[in-house]
Amino acid sequence: MNTTATPLARRSIEEFPAFDLTRLLKTVFDPQPGQKVAILIDLADTSAMKDYAFLNDPELTIQRKAYEVFYEGLKDRVAADLGLEGGEMYAYALTGGSNLDLPDEAVDANGNTTSLEKDVYSNYDLILCVSTFSATAPLTAFAKQYGFRGATLHGLNDVILASGLAVDYAEVSQEAEKLRLALTRADAFEIDFEMDGETYTLTLEIEGQEAQKSHGLCLGTEPDIANLPAGEVYFVPPGARGQFPFRFEHDGTIALMDVAGGRIVKATLLSGDQELVDAYNERLKADPVTGEIGELGFGTQDLPVSGRDIQDEKVLGTVHVATGRSDHLGGHLTPDLFASRLNASHDDILFAPHKTPEITVTQVRMHRDGKVTPVIENYEPTSYLLSALDG
């Protein structure tokens, strides 16, 4: 096990300004007076939405944050300060996976069953989704269909509120743009992984693609969804090949993933539970696109680790790849292309010292214009990226 790699020293919580909901909404959306805002949460039992009964369950910490920070915040002064209307909260049933399609049925605070499409998407200008599982992909599709803007804030906790949501997103956008320009139009990236003295390399083909950024700003009138906390540069790789070690969150089992033709094609046990790896291979056989590499992302922010991937993948020095659905990122893989829509998730695979302590990303190299440039080494940005940030 390699435990020597540590990411670039991060700012402590005390170094961030206090969280301010008015400032966050003003910076991210610049909402106009009279616009209507709604809040979405997910619940295993949506009947607990009636009279906010879910607040009696101490396990529902994310949903409690949605109520205390966003619902009460809007009801208190924020809506009046920004001239916003609405502020209602709706609960839909847990999807069970990242970026799976959302059910249409939802329940309001009076216990009434409503339709998200008829009663929410078409009647609100801003929608804030504070959920257990990410809803970025389906909400992005609905935003384009119905014309609203919004933000997804899954996994919300105190660390995220005090750091990733307390930053100035105008500054985050500027920093992300500097790194986007430093990485854009690459031909390929190579990632070297080290585990138990063995080195594995994953090559992601970019083919000169223009890099995109998740920067937290959702301004103007165009329908869009911001994923908060934001701060990453990403690509949808047209191809991928090689190998990489993968750590199952369920129990820490680690498998070696063989990648060919842009997809994971086989998993081989390195340590842990063979049955878990066998089940993964069966899923690949039944629905091969579940293994498609749909994203390569680089964090751009100086943030503390929160224990939630939504923030931790935005930390400068980390890298993540993702499998599955990619349409919300500009890719081609939509839910209808899966053998089962229940498999149509977008699953980020984050590599960071706290997340994958057995695995070290020893180097990430960018191939561009005939040159090979290291951009990350042992979870530290190289001088190339640091110079881009200073520029």
C-alpha positions in Angstrom: 0.0 0.0 0.0 1.3 3.4 -0.9 0.3 6.0 1.7 3.1 8.5 1.0 1.4 10.6 -1.6 -0.5 13.6 -0.3 -2.2 16.3 -2.4 -1.1 19.9 -2.5 -1.6 21.6 0.9 -5.2 22.8 1.1 -6.7 25.8 2.7 -8.3 25.1 6.1 -12.0 25.7 6.6 -11.1 28.8 8.7 -9.6 30.5 5.6 -12.9 30.6 3.7 -15.5 33.3 4.0 -18.7 32.4 5.8 -21.3 30.7 3.6 -23.8 33.2 2.2 -26.8 31.9 0.3 -27.6 35.3 -1.2 -24.1 35.7 -2.5 -24.0 32.1 -3.9 -27.3 32.5 -5.8 -26.5 36.0 -7.0 -23.1 35.0 -8.3 -24.1 31.7 -9.9 -27.4 32.7 -11.4 -27.8 36.5 -11.3 -31.5 35.9 -10.9 -34.0 38.6 -11.9 -36.8 39.8 -9.7 -40.0 37.8 -10.1 -38.2 34.5 -11.1 -39.5 31.5 -9.3 -37.3 29.0 -7.5 -38.0 25.4 -6.3 -36.0 22.9 -4.2 -35.9 19.2 -5.0 -34.8 16.4 -2.6 -34.8 12.6 -2.8 -36.3 10.3 -0.3 -36.7 6.5 0.0 -40.2 7.2 1.3 -41.7 10.3 -0.4 -44.6 10.3 2.0 -42.1 11.7 4.6 -42.2 15.0 2.6 -45.6 15.8 4.1 -45.2 18.4 6.8 -41.4 17.9 6.4 -41.6 14.6 8.4 -38.2 13.6 7.0 -36.6 16.0 9.5 -37.4 13.5 12.2 -34.9 11.0 10.7 -31.4 11.8 11.8 -29.9 9.7 9.0 -31.2 12.1 6.3 -28.5 14.7 6.8 -28.4 15.8 3.1 -32.1 16.5 3.0 -32.0 18.3 6.4 -29.3 20.6 4.9 -31.7 21.3 1.9 -34.4 22.3 4.4 -32.3 24.3 6.9 -30.0 26.0 4.4 -32.0 26.5 1.2 -35.7 26.2 2.1 -35.4 28.2 5.4 -32.7 30.5 3.8 -35.0 31.4 1.0 -38.0 31.8 3.3 -36.1 34.0 5.8 -34.6 36.8 3.7 -32.8 35.6 0.6 -35.9 35.4 -1.6 -36.8 39.0 -0.7 -33.3 40.3 -1.1 -33.1 38.8 -4.6 -36.7 39.4 -5.6 -37.3 35.7 -6.0 -40.7 34.0 -5.7 -41.7 30.5 -4.8 -39.2 28.5 -2.6 -41.4 25.4 -2.5 -39.8 22.0 -1.8 -40.7 18.7 -3.6 -39.4 15.2 -2.9 -39.0 12.4 -5.5 -38.1 8.8 -4.9 -34.4 7.8 -4.6 -33.1 6.7 -8.0 -30.5 4.3 -6.5 -27.7 5.5 -8.7 -25.7 8.4 -10.0 -27.4 10.3 -12.8 -30.1 7.8 -13.4 -33.4 9.1 -14.9 -35.6 10.8 -12.4 -39.2 9.6 -11.7 -41.8 12.1 -12.7 -43.9 11.7 -9.5 -43.0 13.9 -6.6 -44.7 14.9 -3.3 -45.0 18.4 -1.9 -45.1 19.6 1.7 -48.8 19.2 1.9 -48.5 15.5 0.9 -49.9 16.1 -2.5 -48.6 14.0 -5.4 -47.4 16.2 -8.2 -45.7 15.8 -11.6 -42.2 17.2 -11.9 -42.7 17.8 -15.6 -46.1 19.4 -15.4 -45.9 21.2 -12.0 -42.2 21.9 -11.5 -40.0 21.9 -14.6 -42.5 24.0 -16.6 -43.4 26.4 -13.8 -40.1 27.4 -12.2 -37.1 29.4 -13.5 -34.5 28.1 -11.1 -34.4 24.6 -9.6 -32.0 23.6 -6.9 -31.6 19.8 -6.4 -30.1 18.8 -3.1 -30.0 15.0 -3.2 -28.3 11.8 -2.2 -27.5 10.7 -5.8 -26.4 13.1 -8.5 -29.2 14.3 -10.8 -27.0 16.4 -13.1 -27.6 14.4 -16.3 -31.4 14.1 -16.2 -31.9 17.6 -15.0 -29.6 18.9 -17.8 -31.9 17.2 -20.3 -35.0 18.5 -18.7 -33.6 22.0 -18.5 -33.0 22.1 -22.2 -36.6 20.8 -22.7 -38.4 23.1 -20.4 -36.1 26.2 -20.4 -35.1 26.5 -16.7 -31.7 26.9 -15.0 -30.6 25.2 -11.9 -27.9 23.5 -9.8 -27.3 20.0 -8.5 -25.8 19.8 -5.0 -25.8 16.1 -4.1 -24.0 14.9 -1.0 -24.2 18.3 0.7 -22.4 18.4 4.1 -20.9 20.9 6.5 -17.5 20.9 5.0 -18.9 21.6 1.5 -21.0 24.5 2.9 -18.1 26.0 4.7 -15.7 25.8 1.7 -16.8 24.6 -1.7 -20.0 26.7 -1.6 -18.4 29.6 0.3 -16.0 30.5 -2.6 -16.5 33.3 -5.1 -17.5 31.5 -8.3 -16.5 34.4 -10.5 -12.9 33.6 -9.3 -13.4 29.9 -9.6 -14.5 30.4 -13.2 -11.4 32.5 -14.0 -9.0 29.8 -12.5 -10.8 27.0 -14.3 -10.4 28.9 -17.6 -6.7 29.2 -17.1 -6.4 25.5 -16.7 -8.8 24.8 -19.5 -6.6 26.7 -21.9 -3.5 24.8 -20.5 -5.1 21.4 -21.3 -7.4 22.0 -24.3 -7.0 20.4 -27.7 -4.7 17.7 -26.4 -4.2 14.6 -28.5 -4.2 12.3 -25.6 -3.5 11.9 -21.9 -1.7 9.0 -20.2 -2.2 8.2 -16.5 0.3 6.0 -14.7 -1.0 4.2 -11.6 1.2 2.4 -9.1 0.0 -0.3 -6.7 2.0 -2.9 -4.8 5.1 -2.1 -6.9 3.3 -2.6 -10.2 2.6 0.2 -12.7 -0.4 0.4 -15.0 -1.2 2.9 -17.7 -4.5 4.1 -19.0 -4.4 6.1 -22.3 -7.3 8.4 -23.0 -7.6 9.6 -26.6 -8.8 13.2 -26.9 -8.1 13.9 -30.6 -7.8 17.6 -30.3 -11.1 18.1 -28.5 -11.8 21.5 -27.0 -11.7 21.1 -23.2 -14.8 22.0 -21.2 -15.1 23.4 -17.7 -17.4 23.0 -14.8 -17.0 26.5 -13.3 -20.2 27.1 -11.3 -21.6 30.0 -13.3 -25.1 29.6 -14.8 -25.8 33.1 -16.1 -28.0 34.5 -18.8 -31.2 33.0 -20.1 -30.0 29.8 -21.7 -31.2 26.7 -19.9 -28.3 25.0 -18.0 -27.5 23.2 -14.9 -24.5 24.0 -12.6 -22.9 21.1 -10.6 -21.9 22.6 -7.3 -19.3 22.7 -5.9 -17.7 23.3 -9.3 -14.2 23.6 -10.4 -12.9 21.1 -13.0 -11.7 20.8 -16.6 -13.0 17.8 -18.4 -13.2 15.9 -21.7 -15.4 13.2 -23.2 -12.7 10.9 -24.6 -13.4 9.5 -28.0 -11.3 6.5 -27.1 -9.4 4.8 -24.3 -7.1 1.8 -23.9 -4.8 0.2 -21.3 -5.3 -0.7 -17.7 -6.1 0.9 -14.4 -6.8 -0.4 -10.8 -10.3 0.3 -9.5 -11.4 0.3 -5.9 -14.9 -0.8 -5.2 -16.5 1.5 -2.6 -18.6 -1.3 -1.2 -15.8 -3.1 0.7 -12.5 -1.9 -0.7 -12.1 -4.7 -3.2 -9.6 -3.8 -5.9 -9.7 -5.0 -9.5 -7.6 -4.4 -12.5 -9.7 -3.0 -15.3 -8.7 -3.8 -18.9 -9.8 -1.1 -21.3 -10.0 -1.4 -25.1 -12.0 0.4 -27.7 -13.0 3.1 -25.2 -14.6 0.7 -22.7 -13.7 -1.4 -19.7 -13.9 -5.0 -21.1 -12.8 -7.1 -18.2 -12.1 -6.9 -14.5 -9.5 -9.1 -12.8 -9.3 -9.4 -9.0 -6.2 -7.9 -7.3 -7.4 -8.0 -3.7 -10.7 -8.6 -1.9 -13.9 -10.3 -3.0 -13.9 -12.4 -6.1 -17.7 -12.6 -6.2 -17.9 -8.8 -6.5 -15.6 -8.8 -9.4 -17.5 -11.7 -11.1 -20.7 -9.7 -10.7 -19.1 -6.7 -12.3 -18.0 -8.8 -15.3 -21.4 -10.2 -15.7 -22.8 -6.7 -15.8 -20.3 -5.8 -18.5 -21.4 -8.8 -20.6 -25.1 -8.0 -20.2 -24.7 -4.3 -20.9 -21.3 -3.5 -22.4 -21.8 0.3 -22.5 -21.8 0.4 -18.7 -18.0 0.2 -19.0 -17.6 3.0 -21.6 -15.2 5.7 -20.5 -17.4 8.8 -20.6 -15.2 11.5 -18.9 -11.7 12.5 -18.0 -11.7 15.3 -15.4 -9.1 17.4 -13.5 -9.8 19.3 -10.3 -9.0 23.1 -10.4 -9.8 24.3 -6.8 -7.8 24.7 -3.6 -10.3 23.0 -1.3 -10.3 20.8 1.8 -11.3 17.1 1.4 -15.0 16.8 2.3 -15.5 13.0 2.1 -17.9 13.5 -0.8 -16.8 13.1 -4.4 -18.9 16.1 -5.6 -16.3 18.3 -3.9 -13.2 16.1 -3.7 -13.0 15.6 -7.5 -12.7 19.4 -7.8 -9.5 19.5 -5.7 -6.4 20.6 -7.6 -4.1 17.6 -8.1 -6.8 15.0 -8.3 -7.9 13.2 -11.5 -11.1 11.3 -12.2 -12.5 9.2 -15.0 -16.1 8.2 -15.3 -18.0 5.4 -16.9 -21.5 5.3 -18.5 -23.9 8.1 -19.5 -22.2 11.1 -21.1 -24.9 13.1 -22.9 -24.9 15.8 -20.2 -21.2 16.4 -21.0 -21.7 16.6 -24.7 -21.1 12.9 -25.3 -23.2 10.4 -27.3 -24.1 7.9 -24.7 -27.8 8.4 -23.7 -30.0 6.2 -21.5 -31.7 4.5 -24.5 -28.4 3.0 -25.6 -28.1 0.9 -22.5 -29.7 -2.6 -22.4 -31.5 -1.4 -19.3 -32.2 2.2 -18.3 -31.5 1.1 -14.7 -27.8 0.8 -15.8 -27.7 4.3 -17.4 -25.7 5.9 -14.7 -22.7 8.2 -14.9 -20.2 7.0 -12.3 -17.1 9.0 -11.4 -14.0 7.1 -10.4 -11.9 9.5 -8.3 -8.2 9.0 -7.6 -7.0 10.8 -4.5 -5.0 9.8 -1.5 -8.0 9.7 0.9 -10.2 7.9 -1.6 -7.8 5.4 -3.1 -5.0 5.0 -0.5 -3.7 1.8 -2.1 -3.3 3.4 -5.5 -1.1 6.3 -6.5 -1.3 8.3 -9.6 2.4 8.8 -10.2 2.0 10.8 -13.3 -0.5 12.2 -15.8 1.0 13.2 -19.1 -0.5 15.4 -21.8 0.3 14.7 -25.5 -0.2 17.9 -27.6 1.4 19.3 -30.7 4.1 16.6 -30.7 5.1 17.4 -27.1 4.7 15.3 -23.9 4.0 17.4 -20.8 3.6 16.1 -17.3 0.6 17.8 -15.7 0.2 15.9 -12.4 2.7 13.9 -10.3 1.8 12.1 -7.2 -1.4 14.1 -6.8 0.5 17.4 -7.2 0.0 19.8 -10.1 3.3 20.2 -12.0 5.0 23.4 -12.6 3.3 23.5 -16.0 -0.2 23.8 -14.4 1.0 26.1 -11.6 2.5 28.4 -14.2 -0.8 28.5 -16.1 -2.6 29.5 -12.9 -0.1 32.3 -12.3 -0.5 33.6 -15.8 
